[in-house]
Amino acid sequence: MENIIQIQHLGKAFGNHEVLKDIDFKVNKGEVVSIIGSSGSGKSTLLRCINLLEKPTTGQVIYKGENILDSNHDTLNYRTKIGMVFQQFNLFNNKNVLDNCIIGQVKVLNRSREEAEKVAKKYLKVVGMDKYINAKPRQLSGGQKQRVAIARALSMEPDVMLFDEPTSALDPEMVGEVLKVMKDLGESGITMLVVTHEMEFAREVSHRVVFMDKGVIAEEGTPEEIFNNPTQPRTREFLRRTLKSI
């Protein structure tokens, strides 16, 4: 399998507080990898280090064979290859849905307005928001806003999509519509790294599951291995609390 991102000995500290400690793992082309664990385990910080919103303290982030933390690497170009969907939607409230999905393409990828509009409409249709292209964010539900945010990230046509707890800010009845879009994306072959509290999504959609605890990867494996036969006591305890069934 083609390796898209490889993390080697990654560490991140804020002052004396070590948030990530010696993290090693990889994401292959076409994989859906879910990262699970308690709040404060370092999951979101790991994602922010991968897309360089946070600069790692130690280690390497290797993208297609190159260490992107190397001082002479083109980090701006790298960031265009890494799509990011946040807990909060971060849409431009003064722009309509279509323009939210166009602005990054025009300003960062230097696409023409015509080309960017065509790409945006394609991905808005993928997430079921093509009928809302003229709506402003304030006219949309939370689930609709998150689907627009996903379409915006997809419109940059990245090599991998990072999702940082994309359903945590949504009302319960809106969670399903966003998870369905993400499931469909995974099944279409898009490479995805997902930090999530949605255990059923992690179990059903992931190729691999990574369990983080106190800044380290305590265990990783297939969904069947992690959910049905975890080897680490910390994993079992987390799943016992979360699923009430182990």
N, C-alpha and C positions, 0 to 999 in steps of 0.2 A: 504493500500500500504506500501511496505517496505521502510523505510526511509534510504537513503544512507548518505546524508550530511545535517546537520542542523546547521545554523548559529544563534548564540544568542548574542544580544547586542554587535555586533562586531564594534570596532572602530579602526581607523588607523590615526595617526598624524605623519607628518614630521616636527619636531620642533614645532613651534606654529601653523602650518597649518594643520587643521583637514580635511582629505580627505574623511574618512568614519565616519559616526555618527550613532551609535546605530542601526546597521543593523540586521534584523531578517528575515530569510526565510529558506526554506528547498528544497531539491531535492529528489524526490522519485525514486525508481528503475523503469527504463523504460521510464522516462519522458524526454522530450526535453523542457528545460526552456531557453528562450531568454531574455537577458538583453539589453535594449535599453536606449538611453538617449544622450544628447549632449556630445561633447568632454569635458573632465575635470569633468565629473559628478561622477567619482570614479569607473566606471565599470571595467576597467582593473586592478585597485588596488585591488578590491574585489576578482577577480580571482587569483591574485598573493598571496593574503592572504590565500585563500582556499588551494592552493598547497604549501604554506609556502615559496614561493620565497620572500615574505615580511612577517615579523612577526607582527601580529596584536598588537595594543597598549592595547586594552581592549577586553573583550568578550570571546566567546568560538567558536571553530569549532568542531562540534561533528560528528564523522564518525562511523556509525553503533553502536551508543550508547556510544562511548568513546570520551572524550575531547582530541583531538590530541595535544592541546597546553599544556597539563599536562606535567610536567618536566620529568616524568618517562615513557612517551609514546614513542614507537619506530617510530620516524618520518621517517626514511629511508624506513621502510616497508610500511608506509602510502603512501609515495610518489610513490611507485611502483603501487599503486592502483588508482592513479589519473593521467590520460593521459593529456598531454597539447600540444596544437597546437597554435603556435604563429603567429603574423603578418608576421615576417620574418621567413624564413623556418628553419634556424639553422641546415642545413645539413652539414655533413663533406665533404668538397669539394674534399679531396684527396681519398675518398672512393666511390665505386660504389653504386648504388641504393640498391642492396641486402645487402651489408655490413652495410650501414646506418641503415637498419632495423634489423640487427643481433646484433650489438655491445652492445646495452643496455641489450638485453636478456641474452647474455653470461656473461657480467660483473656484472650485478645487480641481475638477476634472477638465475644465475649459470646454465643456460641451456647448453646442449652440442651444438656444432656447428651444428650437424645434425638436432637436434630438432629445434633449432632457425631458421635454413634455411627453414625448413618445415612450421613453423608458419609465417615467413616473406613472403614466396611465397603465402601463403593463403591470407594474407591481402593485398599484392600488387595486387593480382587478384581482390579482392573486390573493390579496388579503380581504377582499370583499368590500372595499371602500370606494370603488370607482363611481358610484352614484353620488358621492359626497365631495367631488373635487372642488366645488365652489364654496363649501361650508368653512366657516372659521372654527378654530378649536373650541371656543366657548359654546358652540352649538352642538357639540358632540358629547357622548357619554365617555366615561373613562376607558371602557373597552374599545370604543371606536378610536379614541385618541391613541391608544397603544398600538392598534393595528396600523394607523397612519405612521406612527414612529417606526414600526417594522418595515413598512413600505419605503419610508425615507431611507433607512439603512440599506435595504435591498437595491434601491435605485443607484447606489454607488457601485453596485455589482462587485462586492468584496469577495475575497477568497474564503473568509470565515466570518460567521456571525457570532458575536458575544451577547448573551442575554444575562443581565444582572437582576435576578428576581423580578421578572417582567410583570408578574401578576400580583405582587404584594401590596400595591397601592389601589387595587381594584376592589369594588364591591363583589361579594361572592357570586352573584348571578352573572357577572361579566367575565369571570375567570375562564369559564369554559370556551367562550368564543376566541379568546387569545390563545389558549392552549391548543385549540383545534387548528388555528393558523400555523402554529409552531410545529405541530405534529405533521401537517401536510408538507411544510417546508423540509422537515427531516426526511420524510418519505420520498421527496423529490430529489434528494441527493445533496442538498446544501449542507456544508460543513458547519456544525453548530457546537458551541461551548456554552452550557446553560447552568447558571447558579439558580437553584430553585428549592422551594419548600414543598413543591407539589410532588409527593412521592409516587403517585400513580403515573404521572407523566414520566418521571425518571425511570420507573419500572417498565413502562410499556414502549417508550419511544427511544430510549438510549441504547447505543451499542455498548457503551461503558459507563460505569458510575464510579465517581471518586468521592470518598468520604474524608472530609477534613475535620480535624479536631486540634484546637489549641495551636494553630499555625503550621501543622504538619499534615501530610497525607497519611492517614492512619491505615487506609485500606482502599484498594481499587480492584475492580473486576467487572464481569458482565452483570447485568441486572439480576440474573438468576443467582449468581454467586453472592452478590451483596445482600439481596433481600431474602433469599431462601437459606443461605448457608454462610453467614458472615463468620470470619475466623477471629476477629479481634473483639475483646470484651467491650471496648468503647463503641464499636459499631453496633453491636447487639443492644447495648443500653440505649443508644440514640434511637434505633429503630423500634425498640420496645416502647419508648416514650412517645414516638411519633406515630406509630402504626397501631399500638395497643394490641398487637397480634403475635408478637414473637416472644 
